[in-house]
């Protein structure tokens, strides 16, 4: 069953003419900006930097739902692929996708899908449920991320030292923070509407 997301509650869709395209375009642009800010807030580890991208993607996907969340992350990745300076550091174009971070970038789409689908089911209103969805999504990001990173570092302990252990605590903190923000955001939305 579909539940209205924060974005749909604050700005309901009015499907009429060209105006119907303006709402999702503006929301996607705002989400891309938020994810970009998360990417730019980074600690330059090598070969993968520590950023706030996953925090931003978690919040955007939970606020937007499956379709708009995935579209936003897709637009973010497309912008970077086309040369916009949206990724951590100064890399743009195809290099981030072919370099050590490529698997994590692809994993962001899966992350947005999991969290967005949970939000569409109303899980973003209850901290335990959205925490479970965000935790699963954050773990799954590491699957393509580590598989691809291993082609650069080799597999085994060297891979875990480069791509997992430095990020484990940060991932737990960012996931808990993003999950805590959603019920607070719904409380604010209720006050604004009430």
C-alpha positions as CSV (number, residue, x, y, z in Angstrom):
1,X,0.0,0.0,0.0
2,X,1.3,3.5,-0.9
3,X,1.6,6.1,1.7
4,X,2.3,9.8,0.9
5,X,5.9,10.8,1.3
6,X,7.0,14.0,2.9
7,X,7.5,15.6,-0.5
8,X,4.0,14.5,-1.7
9,X,2.5,15.7,1.5
10,X,4.2,19.1,1.5
11,X,3.8,19.6,-2.3
12,X,1.1,17.4,-3.7
13,X,1.2,16.6,-7.4
14,X,-1.2,18.4,-9.7
15,X,-0.9,16.5,-13.0
16,X,-2.0,19.2,-15.5
17,X,0.1,20.2,-18.6
18,X,3.6,21.4,-18.4
19,X,3.2,22.3,-14.7
20,X,3.1,18.6,-13.9
21,X,6.8,18.4,-15.0
22,X,7.9,21.4,-13.0
23,X,7.3,19.8,-9.5
24,X,9.4,16.7,-10.0
25,X,12.1,18.6,-11.9
26,X,12.5,21.1,-9.0
27,X,12.4,18.3,-6.4
28,X,15.1,16.3,-8.3
29,X,17.2,19.4,-8.7
30,X,16.9,20.1,-4.9
31,X,17.8,16.5,-4.1
32,X,20.8,16.6,-6.5
33,X,22.0,19.7,-4.7
34,X,21.6,18.0,-1.3
35,X,23.5,14.9,-2.4
36,X,26.2,17.1,-3.9
37,X,26.6,19.0,-0.6
38,X,26.9,15.6,1.1
39,X,29.7,14.6,-1.4
40,X,31.6,17.8,-0.9
41,X,31.6,17.3,2.9
42,X,34.3,14.7,2.8
43,X,37.4,13.4,4.5
44,X,40.0,12.5,1.8
45,X,40.7,8.8,2.5
46,X,42.3,6.8,-0.3
47,X,41.0,5.0,-2.4
48,X,37.5,6.0,-1.3
49,X,36.7,9.2,0.5
50,X,34.5,9.4,3.6
51,X,31.5,11.7,2.7
52,X,28.0,12.5,3.8
53,X,26.6,11.2,0.5
54,X,24.9,8.2,2.0
55,X,23.3,10.4,4.7
56,X,22.0,12.8,2.0
57,X,20.8,9.9,-0.2
58,X,19.0,8.3,2.8
59,X,17.1,11.5,3.6
60,X,16.3,12.3,0.0
61,X,15.0,8.8,-0.8
62,X,13.0,8.7,2.4
63,X,11.4,12.1,1.7
64,X,10.8,11.4,-1.9
65,X,9.8,7.7,-2.2
66,X,10.9,5.1,-4.6
67,X,10.4,6.7,-8.0
68,X,11.4,10.2,-7.3
69,X,14.3,9.1,-5.0
70,X,15.8,6.8,-7.6
71,X,15.2,9.5,-10.3
72,X,17.1,12.0,-8.1
73,X,20.1,9.7,-7.5
74,X,20.1,8.8,-11.2
75,X,20.1,12.5,-12.1
76,X,23.0,13.0,-9.6
77,X,25.0,10.2,-11.2
78,X,24.2,11.4,-14.7
79,X,25.2,15.0,-13.8
80,X,28.6,13.7,-12.6
81,X,29.0,11.5,-15.7
82,X,28.4,14.5,-17.9
83,X,31.1,16.5,-16.1
84,X,29.2,18.5,-13.4
85,X,31.4,18.8,-10.2
86,X,29.0,16.8,-8.0
87,X,31.2,14.1,-6.7
88,X,33.7,14.2,-3.8
89,X,37.0,15.8,-4.8
90,X,37.5,17.2,-8.2
91,X,36.7,14.1,-10.3
92,X,34.0,14.2,-12.9
93,X,33.0,12.4,-16.0
94,X,33.5,8.7,-16.5
95,X,36.6,8.5,-14.2
96,X,34.7,8.1,-10.9
97,X,32.7,5.3,-12.4
98,X,35.7,3.4,-13.7
99,X,37.9,4.2,-10.6
100,X,37.7,2.8,-7.1
101,X,34.5,4.5,-6.2
102,X,32.5,3.1,-9.2
103,X,30.8,0.3,-7.3
104,X,29.7,2.6,-4.5
105,X,28.2,5.0,-7.0
106,X,26.1,2.2,-8.6
107,X,25.1,1.0,-5.1
108,X,23.6,4.5,-4.5
109,X,20.8,3.6,-6.9
110,X,20.0,0.4,-5.0
111,X,20.2,2.3,-1.7
112,X,17.6,4.9,-3.0
113,X,15.3,2.2,-4.2
114,X,15.3,0.3,-0.9
115,X,14.8,3.4,1.3
116,X,12.3,5.0,-1.2
117,X,10.2,1.8,-1.3
118,X,10.2,1.7,2.5
119,X,9.0,5.4,2.6
120,X,6.2,4.5,0.1
121,X,5.0,2.0,2.6
122,X,5.0,4.5,5.4
123,X,8.1,3.2,7.2
124,X,9.6,6.7,7.3
125,X,7.1,7.6,10.1
126,X,8.4,5.1,12.5
127,X,12.1,5.2,13.6
128,X,12.6,1.4,14.0
129,X,11.2,0.6,10.5
130,X,13.1,3.3,8.6
131,X,16.2,2.5,10.6
132,X,15.9,-1.1,9.4
133,X,15.4,-0.1,5.8
134,X,18.3,2.4,5.9
135,X,20.6,-0.1,7.6
136,X,19.9,-2.7,5.0
137,X,20.4,-0.1,2.2
138,X,23.7,1.1,3.7
139,X,25.0,-2.5,4.0
140,X,23.9,-3.3,0.4
141,X,25.9,-0.2,-0.9
142,X,29.0,-2.0,0.2
143,X,28.3,-5.1,-1.9
144,X,28.9,-3.5,-5.4
145,X,31.3,-1.0,-3.7
146,X,33.6,-3.7,-2.3
147,X,33.4,-6.0,-5.3
148,X,34.5,-3.2,-7.6
149,X,37.1,-1.8,-5.2
150,X,38.6,-5.2,-4.9
151,X,39.7,-5.0,-8.6
152,X,42.0,-2.2,-7.5
153,X,43.1,-3.3,-4.0
154,X,42.9,-7.1,-4.3
155,X,40.5,-9.0,-2.1
156,X,40.8,-10.1,1.5
157,X,42.0,-8.0,4.4
158,X,43.5,-5.3,2.2
159,X,40.1,-4.7,0.6
160,X,38.4,-4.5,4.0
161,X,41.1,-2.2,5.3
162,X,40.6,0.1,2.3
163,X,36.8,0.0,1.8
164,X,35.0,-1.2,4.9
165,X,36.7,-0.7,8.2
166,X,37.4,3.0,7.9
167,X,33.7,3.6,7.1
168,X,31.9,1.2,9.5
169,X,31.5,3.6,12.4
170,X,30.6,6.5,10.2
171,X,28.0,4.4,8.4
172,X,26.4,3.4,11.7
173,X,26.2,7.1,12.8
174,X,25.0,8.4,9.5
175,X,22.3,5.7,9.3
176,X,21.0,6.4,12.8
177,X,21.0,10.1,12.2
178,X,19.1,9.8,8.9
179,X,16.6,7.5,10.5
180,X,16.1,9.8,13.4
181,X,15.5,12.8,11.1
182,X,12.5,11.2,9.4
183,X,10.0,11.0,12.3
184,X,11.2,14.5,13.4
185,X,10.5,15.7,9.8
186,X,7.0,14.2,9.9
187,X,6.4,15.9,13.3
188,X,7.3,19.2,11.7
189,X,5.1,18.5,8.7
190,X,2.2,17.8,11.0
191,X,2.7,21.1,12.8
192,X,3.0,23.0,9.5
193,X,-0.2,21.4,8.2
194,X,-2.1,21.5,11.5
